[in-house]
């Protein structure tokens, strides 16, 4: 665990300048960029909607509210505010206001900055400038509306649909609208670089929002009211026509109250039926009595031939007919009915009737004084009885004539009223249906008007609680936060990049990476040329590294065996085998050992049969003049050809004290390198095979050798910390 922690710390130390310089540079650029940005001003307004707690004519105050409906209503209000139609009108009104009130020389308080006004005028075509009426914002707005056409070259159309910083939909869509908790309040805020533009935008938005809201809410209701008004007028006209038709028909047929009139006719018919039967009985009885009396009298012709008698008898008959006709219209006091027609003076007729009757009796008495019956009996009393029977018969006949006449009249009225009743029922039924339709339309109209009034009241509750104010100080910038964020994000990016690179990179570079990638053991590292500041210590680095490698190799030698073979291997040519072999040999010679170096490109041919089939070193390496004989050497360092160019027998690898695979720390360890290394380890069997990093950095070499020059206090402290010697004294 400690090793990996140290590795991580070394990794961070290695990329320290990337982690410091790049974030600082990016943060500096962000700082400069933010400093050049315009300062922004913010204004806020609050609108009371009255949706939650307002009075409702339909539901009443204090009724239970449906929160889903309320939330939907609030969302609708927010959508109305941010709709394109609302923002479009705000855009044109704002443009009209700024162009009317702007000043190119000085900043007008509450309107647009002078520099922004000049910029706007300079980019506006002359034909649009001609639309500006400096005396009226409304006229200017209407002129702009009339001029606007959905064309690419139309400047007014482009104000809203392009990317203008004040008038475009893109700019106005940054208006923030939110509901304050669960209240009736809507908070609208806007931010831009011109305080006058911010203030006027919100002010115009409030006005436009109220108008748009009213138009949307009233538009549907007004259409409904208009429909019901038209239908009500149509049905009312039909009802009046039907009522006029009923009136004309009733006048034509003399109908005032059909039910009462028919009831009266029925009563009259019943009364006249009774009167008819009574009159008929009276007539029959009087006729019988008259005939019986006339059978006893003689000389009746004398009465019939008497002009005065006949005249008076006709007079009495006429008067009786008049009396009977008049009595037919006199109500019965017991019935409580009122006469239909005002009766004549029956008393006067009866008085005349009495006079006529008395006169007739006198005439009859004068005629009968000298008359006798067949039996010789005086006829005076009998004539009187006959006269009474004649008068009764005359009266009955007169009454019968009147009754028959009225019976015929009643029958005619029955014939008239039968079809009239049916027609009246149809007309009344039609009027009733039309009247119901009229009342239904009237109720629907009243409901719609109540709805409209309710909408007017609820709309009227859209009140500006906190009107927008002209901001005088800019909003605090996010400069510090953006700089810090830029620094942090860049650092994280750099760290992530190098971590990813560290995980994917197959460069061996150091002991831990080399062992992780290859799966082998690294016994040392030899320095490369080094950076500019390290080159003056290059010789010391090589000597120290050679000494460490020599000591590490000695641990694998058998003192009892001579010679100890040290095989130097590599997967590719140019990995530094010769250099490492020379430094190892020099160090071992310094210790007093006899060392022989056998190189593939000097002492033997790797492509000859002797080498390819050799199982022992003596089979292909021969003693030469000037070289230490193999039998006398303590150590033989054999430099073999690259494994990707020539094969080595397993016996040569197995007979070695140590097989060293030279692996450049600054080269990619390819798959072929790994395969060749694994094959060598497999062929070596029990003979040890280790890796040695060549061209390694100073920090990597220090992992094996300890601190390398220069031995400054700062480097000693850094090395001490890298080795987790936080509390060490030395």
KOLMIVEX-993577 format. One record per residue (C-alpha): residue in one letter; x, y, z. Coordinates in pm, whole numbers. Layout:
BEGIN
SITE residu   east  north     up
SITE      a      X      Y      Z
...
END
This chain:
BEGIN
SITE residu   east  north     up
SITE      x      0      0      0
SITE      x    282    237     92
SITE      x    444    167   -242
SITE      x    133    262   -435
SITE      x     83    576   -225
SITE      x    438    674   -299
SITE      x    374    600   -665
SITE      x     72    826   -666
SITE      x    263   1104   -497
SITE      x    544   1067   -746
SITE      x    288   1072  -1025
SITE      x    145   1398   -892
SITE      x    494   1537   -845
SITE      x    582   1447  -1201
SITE      x    286   1640  -1343
SITE      x    307   1921  -1087
SITE      x    383   2188  -1342
SITE      x     91   2080  -1558
SITE      x   -136   2093  -1254
SITE      x    -11   2437  -1162
SITE      x     66   2621  -1482
SITE      x   -233   2515  -1695
SITE      x   -505   2591  -1435
SITE      x   -338   2921  -1347
SITE      x   -315   3016  -1714
SITE      x   -680   2926  -1783
SITE      x   -794   3108  -1469
SITE      x   -599   3414  -1579
SITE      x   -760   3408  -1922
SITE      x  -1105   3376  -1762
SITE      x  -1024   3663  -1528
SITE      x   -926   3886  -1818
SITE      x  -1228   3780  -2024
SITE      x  -1470   3839  -1739
SITE      x  -1317   4179  -1679
SITE      x  -1401   4281  -2034
SITE      x  -1765   4169  -2005
SITE      x  -2043   4422  -1960
SITE      x  -2190   4470  -1615
SITE      x  -2544   4342  -1582
SITE      x  -2839   4508  -1409
SITE      x  -3136   4328  -1263
SITE      x  -3489   4442  -1181
SITE      x  -3780   4253  -1032
SITE      x  -4157   4299  -1028
SITE      x  -4429   4113   -840
SITE      x  -4784   4050   -966
SITE      x  -5082   3949   -753
SITE      x  -5304   3706   -945
SITE      x  -5593   3647   -704
SITE      x  -5640   3293   -831
SITE      x  -5594   3124   -494
SITE      x  -5767   3364   -258
SITE      x  -5970   3592   -489
SITE      x  -6350   3623   -485
SITE      x  -6537   3413   -735
SITE      x  -6901   3487   -832
SITE      x  -6949   3129   -941
SITE      x  -6803   2956   -638
SITE      x  -6818   3225   -378
SITE      x  -6558   3332   -132
SITE      x  -6411   3071     97
SITE      x  -6515   2773   -118
SITE      x  -6284   2472   -137
SITE      x  -6019   2516   -402
SITE      x  -5889   2246   -637
SITE      x  -5512   2274   -617
SITE      x  -5461   2095   -946
SITE      x  -5674   2357  -1118
SITE      x  -5494   2634   -930
SITE      x  -5152   2500  -1028
SITE      x  -5262   2468  -1389
SITE      x  -5395   2824  -1380
SITE      x  -5064   2954  -1242
SITE      x  -4873   2759  -1506
SITE      x  -5097   2912  -1771
SITE      x  -5017   3260  -1643
SITE      x  -4646   3186  -1657
SITE      x  -4681   3050  -2010
SITE      x  -4875   3359  -2117
SITE      x  -4595   3580  -1987
SITE      x  -4328   3383  -2172
SITE      x  -4529   3323  -2489
SITE      x  -4394   3450  -2820
SITE      x  -4699   3671  -2883
SITE      x  -4652   3851  -2551
SITE      x  -4276   3891  -2591
SITE      x  -4319   4001  -2953
SITE      x  -4540   4292  -2854
SITE      x  -4303   4377  -2568
SITE      x  -4013   4374  -2815
SITE      x  -4176   4618  -3057
SITE      x  -4308   4843  -2780
SITE      x  -3965   4851  -2616
SITE      x  -3802   4934  -2948
SITE      x  -4058   5208  -3012
SITE      x  -4005   5354  -2664
SITE      x  -3627   5355  -2693
SITE      x  -3629   5507  -3040
SITE      x  -3876   5776  -2935
SITE      x  -3710   5870  -2606
SITE      x  -3346   5784  -2672
SITE      x  -3078   6055  -2694
SITE      x  -2751   6010  -2890
SITE      x  -2563   6263  -2675
SITE      x  -2650   6178  -2317
SITE      x  -2787   5895  -2114
SITE      x  -3159   5954  -2061
SITE      x  -3259   5848  -1714
SITE      x  -3502   5559  -1733
SITE      x  -3441   5480  -2099
SITE      x  -3159   5351  -2315
SITE      x  -2791   5444  -2283
SITE      x  -2668   5697  -2539
SITE      x  -2405   5459  -2680
SITE      x  -2665   5187  -2724
SITE      x  -2903   5434  -2888
SITE      x  -2634   5547  -3132
SITE      x  -2553   5187  -3214
SITE      x  -2919   5110  -3275
SITE      x  -2971   5413  -3500
SITE      x  -2658   5334  -3701
SITE      x  -2785   4981  -3776
SITE      x  -3143   5084  -3857
SITE      x  -3245   5143  -4222
SITE      x  -3375   5487  -4313
SITE      x  -3721   5357  -4403
SITE      x  -3756   5222  -4048
SITE      x  -3630   5547  -3897
SITE      x  -3903   5724  -4091
SITE      x  -4159   5519  -3899
SITE      x  -4050   5672  -3567
SITE      x  -4296   5933  -3441
SITE      x  -4115   6122  -3165
SITE      x  -4448   6246  -3030
SITE      x  -4617   5914  -2967
SITE      x  -4501   5568  -2870
SITE      x  -4836   5415  -2970
SITE      x  -4822   5558  -3321
SITE      x  -4467   5435  -3357
SITE      x  -4571   5089  -3238
SITE      x  -4857   5073  -3487
SITE      x  -4628   5191  -3767
SITE      x  -4382   4916  -3682
SITE      x  -4660   4656  -3677
SITE      x  -4782   4768  -4018
SITE      x  -4428   4763  -4157
SITE      x  -4341   4418  -4017
SITE      x  -4349   4139  -4273
SITE      x  -4213   3787  -4237
SITE      x  -3920   3843  -4472
SITE      x  -3549   3797  -4422
SITE      x  -3466   4155  -4517
SITE      x  -3736   4314  -4299
SITE      x  -3554   4494  -4018
SITE      x  -3850   4508  -3781
SITE      x  -3915   4136  -3828
SITE      x  -3551   4066  -3761
SITE      x  -3547   4258  -3434
SITE      x  -3743   3981  -3267
SITE      x  -3634   3680  -3471
SITE      x  -3261   3748  -3497
SITE      x  -3017   3769  -3206
SITE      x  -3053   4128  -3092
SITE      x  -2939   4167  -2733
SITE      x  -3245   4369  -2628
SITE      x  -3534   4298  -2863
SITE      x  -3491   3938  -2980
SITE      x  -3683   3642  -2849
SITE      x  -3351   3492  -2746
SITE      x  -3284   3791  -2519
SITE      x  -3638   3825  -2384
SITE      x  -3666   3453  -2316
SITE      x  -3413   3507  -2036
SITE      x  -3692   3670  -1838
SITE      x  -3742   3459  -1527
SITE      x  -4095   3394  -1398
SITE      x  -4163   3198  -1084
SITE      x  -4445   3148   -840
SITE      x  -4363   3257   -485
SITE      x  -4419   2940   -281
SITE      x  -4793   2848   -293
SITE      x  -4912   3208   -292
SITE      x  -5099   3421   -545
SITE      x  -4777   3603   -631
SITE      x  -4572   3579   -947
SITE      x  -4220   3720   -941
SITE      x  -4075   3835  -1272
SITE      x  -3708   3928  -1301
SITE      x  -3489   4033  -1591
SITE      x  -3121   4102  -1633
SITE      x  -2931   4287  -1906
SITE      x  -2647   4533  -1953
SITE      x  -2864   4847  -1985
SITE      x  -3063   4945  -1671
SITE      x  -3316   5149  -1872
SITE      x  -3383   4857  -2104
SITE      x  -3429   4624  -1807
SITE      x  -3673   4861  -1636
SITE      x  -3883   4934  -1944
SITE      x  -3889   4570  -2049
SITE      x  -4053   4467  -1721
SITE      x  -4289   4765  -1723
SITE      x  -4410   4689  -2075
SITE      x  -4430   4319  -1994
SITE      x  -4667   4388  -1705
SITE      x  -4900   4590  -1925
SITE      x  -4888   4344  -2212
SITE      x  -4941   4048  -1981
SITE      x  -5261   4197  -1835
SITE      x  -5395   4272  -2183
SITE      x  -5307   3930  -2320
SITE      x  -5462   3762  -2016
SITE      x  -5787   3955  -2050
SITE      x  -5807   3893  -2424
SITE      x  -5753   3521  -2383
SITE      x  -6001   3485  -2098
SITE      x  -6271   3715  -2237
SITE      x  -6243   3611  -2600
SITE      x  -6411   3274  -2558
SITE      x  -6677   3408  -2323
SITE      x  -6756   3699  -2556
SITE      x  -6809   3456  -2844
SITE      x  -7047   3250  -2629
SITE      x  -7239   3561  -2523
SITE      x  -7262   3677  -2883
SITE      x  -7401   3337  -2988
SITE      x  -7664   3330  -2714
SITE      x  -7767   3688  -2789
SITE      x  -7820   3601  -3155
SITE      x  -8014   3286  -3069
SITE      x  -8219   3473  -2811
SITE      x  -8313   3737  -3068
SITE      x  -8408   3469  -3322
SITE      x  -8618   3264  -3078
SITE      x  -8777   3583  -2940
SITE      x  -8877   3686  -3290
SITE      x  -9030   3343  -3350
SITE      x  -9214   3366  -3016
SITE      x  -9356   3708  -3102
SITE      x  -9471   3587  -3443
SITE      x  -9643   3287  -3287
SITE      x  -9810   3500  -3019
SITE      x  -9928   3749  -3284
SITE      x -10066   3459  -3488
SITE      x -10256   3332  -3181
SITE      x -10391   3678  -3111
SITE      x -10509   3729  -3468
SITE      x -10671   3386  -3474
SITE      x -10848   3451  -3142
SITE      x -10977   3787  -3266
SITE      x -11089   3630  -3591
SITE      x -11278   3358  -3405
SITE      x -11397   3579  -3115
SITE      x -11197   3380  -2859
SITE      x -11116   3549  -2532
SITE      x -11089   3250  -2299
SITE      x -11152   2928  -2482
SITE      x -11194   2711  -2175
SITE      x -11433   2948  -2004
SITE      x -11622   3012  -2323
SITE      x -11668   2645  -2397
SITE      x -11764   2585  -2036
SITE      x -12027   2864  -2064
SITE      x -12163   2718  -2385
SITE      x -12192   2378  -2221
SITE      x -12384   2533  -1931
SITE      x -12611   2721  -2170
SITE      x -12672   2405  -2365
SITE      x -12772   2219  -2051
SITE      x -12999   2505  -1940
SITE      x -13163   2529  -2280
SITE      x -13216   2154  -2290
SITE      x -13407   2178  -1966
SITE      x -13590   2486  -2089
SITE      x -13674   2307  -2415
SITE      x -13827   2008  -2238
SITE      x -14020   2233  -2003
SITE      x -14150   2449  -2288
SITE      x -14245   2147  -2497
SITE      x -14444   2000  -2206
SITE      x -14612   2332  -2145
SITE      x -14699   2362  -2513
SITE      x -14848   2013  -2529
SITE      x -15054   2058  -2215
SITE      x -15181   2401  -2320
SITE      x -15275   2271  -2664
SITE      x -15461   1982  -2508
SITE      x -15648   2207  -2272
SITE      x -15734   2453  -2552
SITE      x -15863   2182  -2775
SITE      x -16070   2033  -2494
SITE      x -16229   2367  -2417
SITE      x -16286   2447  -2785
SITE      x -16480   2123  -2808
SITE      x -16733   2269  -2565
SITE      x -16764   2607  -2731
SITE      x -16961   2709  -3033
SITE      x -16900   2988  -3268
SITE      x -16525   3004  -3211
SITE      x -16500   3155  -3550
SITE      x -16650   3471  -3412
SITE      x -16330   3517  -3210
SITE      x -16101   3434  -3494
SITE      x -16288   3674  -3722
SITE      x -16268   3952  -3477
SITE      x -15986   4180  -3595
SITE      x -15929   4338  -3257
SITE      x -15903   3992  -3093
SITE      x -15659   3861  -3353
SITE      x -15446   4175  -3346
SITE      x -15425   4176  -2972
SITE      x -15345   3804  -2970
SITE      x -15053   3857  -3214
SITE      x -14932   4146  -2999
SITE      x -14936   3925  -2695
SITE      x -14747   3654  -2889
SITE      x -14474   3902  -2996
SITE      x -14440   4040  -2645
SITE      x -14420   3687  -2506
SITE      x -14145   3604  -2753
SITE      x -13953   3916  -2648
SITE      x -13998   3833  -2281
SITE      x -13883   3474  -2335
SITE      x -13579   3588  -2533
SITE      x -13489   3843  -2266
SITE      x -13536   3596  -1980
SITE      x -13294   3357  -2149
SITE      x -13007   3600  -2069
SITE      x -13110   3670  -1709
SITE      x -12884   3468  -1471
SITE      x -13021   3241  -1210
SITE      x -12956   3401   -866
SITE      x -12877   3060   -724
SITE      x -12608   2986   -982
SITE      x -12399   3296   -914
SITE      x -12321   3335  -1286
SITE      x -12312   3669  -1458
SITE      x -12498   3720  -1787
SITE      x -12294   3710  -2103
SITE      x -12507   3978  -2264
SITE      x -12671   4262  -2072
SITE      x -13054   4184  -2061
SITE      x -13326   4433  -2162
SITE      x -13584   4567  -1921
SITE      x -13798   4257  -1874
SITE      x -14024   4440  -1628
SITE      x -14121   4694  -1895
SITE      x -14208   4414  -2138
SITE      x -14408   4233  -1876
SITE      x -14603   4551  -1801
SITE      x -14686   4588  -2169
SITE      x -14775   4220  -2172
SITE      x -15013   4269  -1883
SITE      x -15186   4558  -2057
SITE      x -15221   4358  -2375
SITE      x -15358   4062  -2181
SITE      x -15613   4282  -1999
SITE      x -15722   4436  -2326
SITE      x -15759   4094  -2481
SITE      x -15970   3979  -2188
SITE      x -16196   4277  -2228
SITE      x -16243   4204  -2596
SITE      x -16312   3843  -2523
SITE      x -16560   3931  -2246
SITE      x -16755   4162  -2475
SITE      x -16783   3895  -2738
SITE      x -16874   3620  -2497
SITE      x -17161   3795  -2314
SITE      x -17414   3670  -2553
SITE      x -17273   3333  -2613
SITE      x -17399   3006  -2465
SITE      x -17290   2651  -2477
SITE      x -17467   2375  -2662
SITE      x -17639   2283  -2342
SITE      x -17762   2638  -2300
SITE      x -17513   2722  -2032
SITE      x -17356   3067  -2026
SITE      x -17009   3067  -2189
SITE      x -16856   3350  -2000
SITE      x -16660   3131  -1759
SITE      x -16572   2879  -2026
SITE      x -16448   3149  -2265
SITE      x -16237   3279  -1990
SITE      x -16085   2935  -1945
SITE      x -16034   2910  -2323
SITE      x -15864   3246  -2328
SITE      x -15632   3138  -2054
SITE      x -15553   2823  -2249
SITE      x -15496   3028  -2567
SITE      x -15268   3268  -2383
SITE      x -15079   2975  -2231
SITE      x -15047   2807  -2570
SITE      x -14939   3133  -2731
SITE      x -14681   3179  -2461
SITE      x -14556   2819  -2502
SITE      x -14536   2853  -2879
SITE      x -14344   3178  -2846
SITE      x -14107   3021  -2595
SITE      x -14065   2714  -2820
SITE      x -13972   2931  -3114
SITE      x -13713   3118  -2906
SITE      x -13572   2797  -2760
SITE      x -13543   2638  -3105
SITE      x -13366   2947  -3237
SITE      x -13115   2944  -2953
SITE      x -13069   2570  -2985
SITE      x -12972   2623  -3345
SITE      x -12734   2901  -3239
SITE      x -12570   2674  -2978
SITE      x -12529   2400  -3234
SITE      x -12358   2645  -3469
SITE      x -12125   2751  -3191
SITE      x -12038   2387  -3115
SITE      x -11948   2340  -3479
SITE      x -11732   2652  -3467
SITE      x -11550   2578  -3140
SITE      x -11451   2218  -3218
SITE      x -11178   2298  -3481
SITE      x -11088   2622  -3302
SITE      x -10997   2427  -2989
SITE      x -10766   2194  -3180
SITE      x -10595   2484  -3353
SITE      x -10559   2673  -3028
SITE      x -10396   2369  -2864
SITE      x -10143   2342  -3147
SITE      x -10065   2711  -3135
SITE      x -10036   2715  -2755
SITE      x  -9815   2404  -2763
SITE      x  -9586   2564  -3019
SITE      x  -9576   2886  -2819
SITE      x  -9498   2688  -2502
SITE      x  -9209   2504  -2673
SITE      x  -9071   2826  -2819
SITE      x  -9109   2998  -2483
SITE      x  -8913   2718  -2311
SITE      x  -8639   2755  -2570
SITE      x  -8640   3129  -2516
SITE      x  -8613   3087  -2139
SITE      x  -8333   2831  -2179
SITE      x  -8142   3070  -2406
SITE      x  -8204   3352  -2160
SITE      x  -8071   3141  -1873
SITE      x  -7765   3040  -2073
SITE      x  -7704   3404  -2166
SITE      x  -7731   3511  -1805
SITE      x  -7491   3233  -1704
SITE      x  -7242   3344  -1971
SITE      x  -7273   3705  -1859
SITE      x  -7219   3595  -1499
SITE      x  -6914   3405  -1618
SITE      x  -6792   3714  -1800
SITE      x  -6843   3928  -1493
SITE      x  -6662   3672  -1284
SITE      x  -6375   3672  -1530
SITE      x  -6370   4051  -1519
SITE      x  -6349   4045  -1143
SITE      x  -6081   3776  -1134
SITE      x  -5885   3947  -1409
SITE      x  -5909   4273  -1230
SITE      x  -5719   4111   -944
SITE      x  -5404   4106  -1160
SITE      x  -5239   4385   -973
SITE      x  -4880   4497   -977
SITE      x  -4778   4469   -613
SITE      x  -4414   4560   -664
SITE      x  -4362   4756   -986
SITE      x  -4020   4733  -1149
SITE      x  -3760   4985  -1040
SITE      x  -3477   5137  -1238
SITE      x  -3160   4956  -1122
SITE      x  -2877   5194  -1037
SITE      x  -2609   4943   -940
SITE      x  -2491   4647  -1139
SITE      x  -2531   4295  -1016
SITE      x  -2228   4140   -847
SITE      x  -2028   3958  -1108
SITE      x  -1945   3591  -1087
SITE      x  -1588   3670  -1174
SITE      x  -1430   3511   -868
SITE      x  -1650   3207   -891
SITE      x  -1582   3166  -1262
SITE      x  -1207   3204  -1211
SITE      x  -1212   2949   -930
SITE      x  -1429   2718  -1136
SITE      x  -1197   2755  -1436
SITE      x   -896   2674  -1218
SITE      x  -1064   2375  -1059
SITE      x  -1210   2235  -1382
SITE      x   -880   2274  -1564
SITE      x   -693   2104  -1280
SITE      x   -944   1818  -1277
SITE      x   -920   1791  -1655
SITE      x   -541   1784  -1650
SITE      x   -540   1533  -1366
SITE      x   -797   1314  -1538
SITE      x   -610   1337  -1866
SITE      x   -282   1228  -1711
SITE      x   -454    956  -1508
SITE      x   -609    822  -1826
SITE      x   -274    855  -1997
SITE      x   -109    678  -1705
SITE      x   -357    391  -1728
SITE      x   -329    354  -2105
SITE      x     39    437  -2150
SITE      x    259    130  -2201
SITE      x    585    314  -2150
SITE      x    775    128  -1875
SITE      x    926    445  -1723
SITE      x    962    326  -1359
SITE      x    977     16  -1143
SITE      x    609     -6  -1049
SITE      x    480     52  -1405
SITE      x    735   -183  -1552
SITE      x    648   -464  -1311
SITE      x    273   -403  -1362
SITE      x    299   -407  -1741
SITE      x    550   -691  -1781
SITE      x    470   -901  -1478
SITE      x    849   -939  -1412
SITE      x   1093   -808  -1151
SITE      x   1299   -493  -1200
SITE      x   1640   -507  -1026
SITE      x   1774   -170  -1128
SITE      x   1770    135  -1351
SITE      x   2038    307  -1553
SITE      x   2009    683  -1623
SITE      x   1965    833  -1965
SITE      x   2109   1162  -2093
SITE      x   1896   1356  -1845
SITE      x   1748   1703  -1861
SITE      x   1954   2017  -1907
SITE      x   2014   2078  -1537
SITE      x   2111   1717  -1476
SITE      x   2369   1672  -1751
SITE      x   2660   1801  -1546
SITE      x   2597   1515  -1303
SITE      x   2553   1250  -1574
SITE      x   2886   1078  -1504
SITE      x   2814   1057  -1132
SITE      x   2465    918  -1203
SITE      x   2611    641  -1426
SITE      x   2880    550  -1173
SITE      x   2629    530   -887
SITE      x   2383    332  -1099
SITE      x   2660     95  -1217
SITE      x   2767     33   -862
SITE      x   2411    -46   -757
SITE      x   2360   -279  -1054
SITE      x   2690   -454   -987
SITE      x   2600   -513   -627
SITE      x   2258   -637   -728
SITE      x   2409   -882   -976
SITE      x   2661  -1015   -726
SITE      x   2376  -1150   -517
SITE      x   2302  -1401   -798
SITE      x   2664  -1529   -840
SITE      x   2790  -1856   -695
SITE      x   3142  -1803   -550
SITE      x   3214  -2171   -593
SITE      x   3138  -2167   -961
SITE      x   3367  -2032  -1231
SITE      x   3274  -1861  -1448
SITE      x   2938  -1708  -1349
SITE      x   2754  -1630  -1668
SITE      x   2555  -1307  -1691
SITE      x   2333  -1297  -1999
SITE      x   2237   -953  -2133
SITE      x   1916   -970  -2341
SITE      x   1689   -726  -2525
SITE      x   1383   -749  -2746
SITE      x   1503   -489  -2997
SITE      x   1830   -351  -3124
SITE      x   1951    -27  -2972
SITE      x   1818    -89  -2620
SITE      x   2166    -23  -2468
SITE      x   2300   -369  -2395
SITE      x   2657   -281  -2487
SITE      x   2660     29  -2267
SITE      x   2522   -156  -1967
SITE      x   2760   -448  -2017
SITE      x   3057   -213  -2031
SITE      x   2960    -29  -1712
SITE      x   2893   -357  -1527
SITE      x   3225   -499  -1640
SITE      x   3410   -184  -1531
SITE      x   3254   -196  -1185
SITE      x   3321   -567  -1139
SITE      x   3681   -523  -1245
SITE      x   3711   -250   -985
SITE      x   3614   -511   -726
SITE      x   3906   -731   -843
SITE      x   3713   -979  -1050
SITE      x   3823  -1115  -1384
SITE      x   3558  -1025  -1631
SITE      x   3515  -1143  -1989
SITE      x   3270   -976  -2228
SITE      x   3136  -1179  -2521
SITE      x   2936   -973  -2771
SITE      x   2722  -1117  -3053
SITE      x   2843   -866  -3308
SITE      x   3210   -907  -3216
SITE      x   3294  -1242  -3055
SITE      x   3046  -1476  -3224
SITE      x   2805  -1489  -3510
SITE      x   2445  -1529  -3402
SITE      x   2348  -1678  -3736
SITE      x   2603  -1961  -3733
SITE      x   2534  -2320  -3652
SITE      x   2768  -2315  -3355
SITE      x   2558  -2055  -3177
SITE      x   2218  -2177  -3279
SITE      x   2282  -2534  -3157
SITE      x   2509  -2453  -2863
SITE      x   2419  -2572  -2515
SITE      x   2728  -2433  -2345
SITE      x   2914  -2106  -2377
SITE      x   3241  -2276  -2482
SITE      x   3077  -2407  -2796
SITE      x   3055  -2069  -2969
SITE      x   3280  -1836  -2762
SITE      x   3649  -1901  -2803
SITE      x   3952  -1761  -2628
SITE      x   4140  -1495  -2816
SITE      x   4463  -1313  -2759
SITE      x   4432  -1021  -2525
SITE      x   4108  -1147  -2369
SITE      x   4067  -1324  -2035
SITE      x   4027  -1697  -2098
SITE      x   3685  -1838  -2017
SITE      x   3832  -2088  -1773
SITE      x   4006  -1815  -1575
SITE      x   3721  -1559  -1573
SITE      x   3514  -1502  -1264
SITE      x   3231  -1350  -1460
SITE      x   3141  -1378  -1825
SITE      x   2903  -1112  -1953
SITE      x   2737  -1237  -2271
SITE      x   2562   -979  -2491
SITE      x   2317  -1164  -2711
SITE      x   2153  -1038  -3027
SITE      x   1797   -888  -3007
SITE      x   1537  -1157  -2953
SITE      x   1327  -1028  -3244
SITE      x   1625  -1102  -3476
SITE      x   1774  -1427  -3347
SITE      x   1678  -1722  -3129
SITE      x   1869  -1836  -2818
SITE      x   1872  -2191  -2698
SITE      x   1713  -2258  -2365
SITE      x   2028  -2429  -2234
SITE      x   2222  -2107  -2264
SITE      x   1954  -1929  -2062
SITE      x   1924  -2206  -1803
SITE      x   2304  -2227  -1745
SITE      x   2332  -1856  -1662
SITE      x   2358  -1719  -1309
SITE      x   2126  -1434  -1412
SITE      x   1944  -1331  -1727
SITE      x   1899   -954  -1754
SITE      x   1637   -817  -1996
SITE      x   1734   -463  -2086
SITE      x   1419   -257  -2132
SITE      x   1437    112  -2222
SITE      x   1226    313  -1976
SITE      x   1143    569  -2244
SITE      x   1013    322  -2504
SITE      x    670    169  -2550
SITE      x    654   -190  -2430
SITE      x    476   -356  -2717
SITE      x    289   -683  -2729
SITE      x    577   -840  -2920
SITE      x    816   -729  -2644
SITE      x    594   -891  -2384
SITE      x    569  -1217  -2580
SITE      x    948  -1236  -2626
SITE      x   1006  -1162  -2258
SITE      x    757  -1424  -2141
SITE      x    911  -1679  -2377
SITE      x   1258  -1604  -2239
SITE      x   1140  -1647  -1882
SITE      x    976  -1977  -1976
SITE      x   1293  -2101  -2150
SITE      x   1518  -1996  -1861
SITE      x   1335  -2227  -1632
SITE      x   1475  -2203  -1280
SITE      x   1747  -1962  -1385
SITE      x   1648  -1611  -1265
SITE      x   1539  -1352  -1521
SITE      x   1509   -987  -1428
SITE      x   1446   -654  -1594
SITE      x   1680   -359  -1598
SITE      x   1543    -18  -1702
SITE      x   1773    179  -1931
SITE      x   1748    551  -2009
SITE      x   1550    604  -1689
SITE      x   1489    939  -1529
SITE      x   1671   1059  -1224
SITE      x   1371   1002  -1000
SITE      x   1344    643  -1122
SITE      x   1713    576  -1063
SITE      x   1681    725   -713
SITE      x   1423    457   -637
SITE      x   1711    204   -638
SITE      x   2021    409   -555
SITE      x   1889    662   -312
SITE      x   1932   1041   -343
SITE      x   2144   1148   -638
SITE      x   2340   1474   -669
SITE      x   2309   1763   -617
SITE      x   2266   1718   -245
SITE      x   2097   2046   -167
SITE      x   1885   2096    141
SITE      x   1572   2141    -66
SITE      x   1631   1818   -262
SITE      x   1707   1632     59
SITE      x   1379   1755    206
SITE      x   1185   1658   -107
SITE      x   1345   1314   -114
SITE      x   1273   1269    255
SITE      x    909   1351    200
SITE      x    889   1121   -104
SITE      x   1010    841    118
SITE      x    749    932    383
SITE      x   1013   1037    631
SITE      x    796   1311    770
SITE      x    941   1301   1121
SITE      x   1298   1193   1033
SITE      x   1583   1390   1180
SITE      x   1841   1296    913
END
